[in-house]
Amino acid sequence: MLNVYLKECLYFTSSRFTRIITKMAEEEFTRSGLSPTAAYLLMVLYENQGLSQKEIGEILHLQPSTVTRICEKLKRKGLVYNNVEGRTSYIYTTEQGKELEATIYDCWMRLRDRYAEILGRETADELSVQLEQMSDELEKF
């Protein structure tokens, strides 16, 4: 009976899925020297230089404290810098941070290819879209 409860529990099954996909992501992003989340933060900045930490958090669905912690790590590595205007800090990539762009996108593609090879490209893409939509619905409450 417990096995049925666990298989039918969205919390349990999504947590298990998260652990598996996180391990895969960490393995693929190792070459960049960054955590997957830090790499995704840089990807956001490659597209939009000079975002506030609040804006980055909204795009990546991260808490402000998490964005601050990641930005601080990236600053220590010399990959980003901030420009403070009043009470708002705007984040930019440094030249060293920009040099990682190709590596980060390659890690991202290798991750996508890895799970698509297992799940099938169409299934993986559909699952991503469905998870995004369901997350949006759950966040409303």
Sequence and secondary structure as in RCSB ss.txt:
>XXXX:A:sequence
MLNVYLKECLYFTSSRFTRIITKMAEEEFTRSGLSPTAAYLLMVLYENQGLSQKEIGEILHLQPSTVTRICEKLK
RKGLVYNNVEGRTSYIYTTEQGKELEATIYDCWMRLRDRYAEILGRETADELSVQLEQMSDELEKF
>XXXX:A:secstr
 HHHHHHT HHHHHHHHHHHHHHHHHHHHGGGTS HHHHHHHHHHHHSTTEEHHHHHHHHT  HHHHHHHHHHHH
HTTSEEEEEETTEEEEEE HHHHHTHHHHHHHHHHHHHHHHHHH HHHHHHHHHHHHHHHHHHHT 
